[in-house]
Each structure stands twice: as C-alpha cells, then as structure tokens.
Amino acid sequence: MPLVKCWHKANVCCVIVRASIVVPADFAMTVPINMPLLHPRISDIDWISKAKELCPGLSLARTLLSHSSDFSDIAMLNVSGKDQALHHDT
C-alpha cells in the first residue's frame, strides 16, 4: 500500500494522552492516546504519528495508528534520567 502524503494542515490529527501517566526514568513504555479530528471533512483513515521529542529526553516513536481503534497507544522512551509526567488531555 503506498503512503500518501498530504501537506495541507487541515488534515492533521491531534494526539492526546488518554489518562495521566508517569514515564519512569530510563524506561520505554506504551501510552494510551485519543485522536480527535480537527476538521469535520476528514474521512476515517489511518494515521502515522511523527517521531518527536516532547521534552528533553522524552521521545515518541513513529507509529501506525488506526482511526477506528479505541485502544491506540504510542511508544515513548524516557532517557532523561528523571521521571516524566504526562497529564490527561495534553
């Protein structure tokens, strides 16, 4: 299946942490997320999350996410040497 890139910002989906969670120091874990749509004309499609550093030492993995799943997770890696808290709805 070819990867279709859409550069229009109206087609960006937001990823929000489903529950408050702490990622322990020097630890990798999956974090439950929600993906609300930001534009009403976007069809139900799957998404690829961008690999990104949320704060120094806390990184998100690039992940294929299903729009229809109520149980989506994103892998996070904490190499900061201290616990990192992620708050609900952030």
C-alpha positions, 0 to 999 in steps of 0.5 A: 500500500503506498503512503500518501502524503498530504501537506495541507494542515487541515488534515492533521490529527491531534494526539492526546494522552488518554489518562495521566501517566508517569514515564519512569526514568530510563524506561520505554513504555506504551501510552494510551492516546485519543485522536480527535479530528480537527476538521469535520471533512476528514474521512476515517483513515489511518494515521502515522504519528511523527517521531518527536521529542516532547521534552528533553529526553522524552521521545515518541516513536513513529507509529501506525495508528488506526482511526477506528481503534479505541485502544491506540497507544504510542511508544515513548522512551524516557532517557532523561534520567528523571521521571516524566509526567504526562497529564490527561488531555495534553 
